Amino acid sequence: MDSTIISVGVAYAQLLEDVRAVIRHELLNAPTPAAAPPANDPLSIQEAASMLGVTVQTVHEWKRLGLLKYHKLGGRSYVKRSDVMTALQGFQRTKKSR
């Protein structure tokens, strides 16, 4: 999109100051980015499956094969976010050829 600003009756210095004021306002009122979750944040198996883009059964299979580290807490299995991120790098899917 091509935009043109026509400043009739406004001095260049005033236009420049107005633009600076708008930019200042936008920068001060911009939403702050959310903090990244801690790497050791425990994830449920369902959350890990969702992040990895696989089924819950696949996550359990990867646990069983030792491909994905997990921890038991109160009879439930959890995986660390950092371990899921590592798995994401190691298990890149390939596209099927047609």
Backbone torsions as a table, in degrees:
resi	resn	phi	psi	omega
1	MET	NA	127.4	-179.1
2	ASP	-101.1	124.6	-178.4
3	SER	-115.8	145.1	176.8
4	THR	-126.5	133.8	177.3
5	ILE	-105.9	123.7	177.7
6	ILE	-108.5	115.2	-178.6
7	SER	-108.4	92.6	179.8
8	VAL	-97.5	123.8	177.4
9	GLY	78.9	10.2	178.6
10	VAL	-118.4	127.6	179.5
11	ALA	-68.7	150.2	-179.1
12	TYR	-57.0	-43.7	-179.2
13	ALA	-61.4	-39.9	179.2
14	GLN	-67.8	-42.5	178.2
15	LEU	-61.5	-44.1	179.1
16	LEU	-61.2	-44.2	179.1
17	GLU	-64.1	-40.0	178.7
18	ASP	-64.7	-40.9	178.3
19	VAL	-65.0	-42.8	177.8
20	ARG	-61.2	-40.0	179.5
21	ALA	-64.4	-40.1	178.1
22	VAL	-64.6	-44.0	179.2
23	ILE	-63.3	-44.7	177.2
24	ARG	-57.3	-45.8	-179.5
25	HIS	-60.6	-45.0	-179.2
26	GLU	-65.5	-40.9	-179.8
27	LEU	-67.7	-39.6	-179.4
28	LEU	-71.7	-29.5	-177.4
29	ASN	-102.1	8.5	179.1
30	ALA	-70.8	141.1	178.1
31	PRO	-66.0	141.7	179.2
32	THR	-80.5	140.5	179.2
33	PRO	-66.3	144.8	180.0
34	ALA	-66.9	142.3	178.4
35	ALA	-68.5	142.6	178.9
36	ALA	-68.2	139.0	178.6
37	PRO	-65.3	150.7	-179.1
38	PRO	-60.8	146.4	-178.3
39	ALA	-65.4	-28.7	-179.0
40	ASN	-91.4	11.0	178.8
41	ASP	-61.5	121.6	-179.5
42	PRO	-74.5	137.7	178.0
43	LEU	-116.4	144.3	173.7
44	SER	-70.7	165.9	178.7
45	ILE	-62.2	-38.4	178.2
46	GLN	-62.3	-44.5	179.2
47	GLU	-64.5	-40.8	178.8
48	ALA	-63.9	-42.5	179.0
49	ALA	-61.3	-41.6	179.3
50	SER	-63.9	-43.9	179.0
51	MET	-64.0	-38.7	-177.4
52	LEU	-82.0	-15.0	-179.2
53	GLY	73.6	32.0	179.5
54	VAL	-128.9	176.8	178.8
55	THR	-83.4	163.5	176.9
56	VAL	-60.6	-38.5	179.5
57	GLN	-62.0	-36.8	178.0
58	THR	-65.1	-41.3	178.1
59	VAL	-61.9	-43.9	178.1
60	HIS	-62.5	-38.2	178.3
61	GLU	-65.5	-42.9	178.4
62	TRP	-63.7	-37.0	175.7
63	LYS	-61.8	-48.0	-177.2
64	ARG	-61.3	-38.9	-179.1
65	LEU	-80.5	-7.6	-179.7
66	GLY	82.0	14.4	179.4
67	LEU	-82.0	-20.0	-178.8
68	LEU	-133.3	118.9	179.3
69	LYS	-69.0	145.0	177.4
70	TYR	-145.1	166.3	-178.6
71	HIS	-134.0	143.4	178.6
72	LYS	-100.0	137.3	176.7
73	LEU	-145.4	111.3	179.7
74	GLY	61.7	36.2	178.2
75	GLY	83.6	-1.4	178.7
76	ARG	-111.3	152.6	178.1
77	SER	-99.0	139.3	176.8
78	TYR	-134.0	153.7	174.7
79	VAL	-125.1	149.0	178.2
80	LYS	-78.4	145.1	178.8
81	ARG	-57.1	-38.9	-179.6
82	SER	-63.8	-36.4	178.0
83	ASP	-68.3	-36.3	177.3
84	VAL	-67.0	-41.0	179.4
85	MET	-64.2	-38.4	176.4
86	THR	-64.2	-42.1	178.7
87	ALA	-64.1	-36.1	178.3
88	LEU	-59.8	-38.2	-180.0
89	GLN	-73.2	-35.6	-176.1
90	GLY	-82.1	-24.4	-175.5
91	PHE	-112.6	51.5	178.8
92	GLN	-68.8	130.0	179.7
93	ARG	-76.3	148.8	175.4
94	THR	-103.8	149.3	179.1
95	LYS	-81.3	141.7	177.9
96	LYS	-74.2	137.8	175.4
97	SER	-82.3	146.3	-177.1
98	ARG	-96.5	NA	NA
